[in-house]
Amino acid sequence: MDSEDQNPVMDQDLKRLEVRVDDLIHAVTLLKEENKALRLKQESLVAERAELIEKTELAKTRVESMITHLKSMETS
């Protein structure tokens, strides 16, 4: 093959590479957006979990207090 025959082949290879790079850039962009959304969701869930733990502890304390109160009424 002389250089004139190789030029169209190189152009075609370069075009395929360009398309592939564009596809990868698009995929990376989508993954970054998804990652950001997942991190925000995780932060929200962590905050919600902390709130639920706090509410559970409060409920536990109140129930224990009621049990103690009922036991003291029982012995009176």
C-alpha positions in Angstrom: 0.0 0.0 0.0 1.2 3.4 -0.8 0.5 6.5 1.3 -2.6 7.4 -0.7 -4.2 4.1 0.0 -3.4 4.3 3.7 -5.0 7.8 4.2 -8.6 6.7 3.9 -8.0 3.8 6.2 -6.3 6.1 8.8 -9.2 8.6 8.4 -11.7 5.8 9.1 -9.7 4.6 12.1 -9.5 8.1 13.4 -13.2 8.6 13.0 -13.9 5.3 14.9 -11.6 6.4 17.6 -13.2 9.8 17.8 -16.7 8.2 18.1 -15.4 5.9 20.8 -13.8 8.8 22.8 -17.1 10.7 22.5 -19.0 7.7 23.8 -16.6 7.4 26.7 -16.9 11.1 27.5 -20.7 10.8 27.5 -20.5 7.7 29.7 -18.2 9.4 32.2 -20.6 12.4 32.3 -23.6 10.2 33.0 -21.6 8.3 35.7 -20.6 11.5 37.4 -24.2 12.7 37.5 -25.4 9.4 38.8 -22.6 9.4 41.4 -23.6 12.8 42.6 -27.3 11.8 42.9 -26.3 8.7 44.8 -24.1 10.7 47.2 -27.0 13.1 47.9 -29.4 10.2 48.4 -26.9 8.6 50.8 -26.5 11.8 52.8 -30.3 12.0 53.0 -30.6 8.4 54.2 -27.9 8.8 56.8 -29.7 11.8 58.2 -33.0 10.0 58.2 -31.3 7.0 59.9 -29.9 9.2 62.6 -33.3 10.8 63.2 -34.9 7.3 63.4 -32.3 6.1 65.9 -32.9 9.2 68.0 -36.7 8.6 67.9 -36.2 4.9 68.8 -34.0 5.8 71.7 -36.6 8.3 73.0 -39.4 5.8 72.6 -37.3 3.1 74.4 -36.6 5.5 77.3 -40.3 6.4 77.6 -41.3 2.7 77.6 -38.7 1.9 80.2 -40.0 4.7 82.3 -43.6 3.5 82.0 -42.6 0.0 83.0 -40.7 1.3 86.0 -43.7 3.4 87.0 -46.1 0.4 86.6 -43.8 -1.8 88.6 -43.6 0.8 91.4 -47.4 1.0 91.4 -47.6 -2.8 91.6 -45.5 -2.9 94.7 -47.3 0.0 96.5 
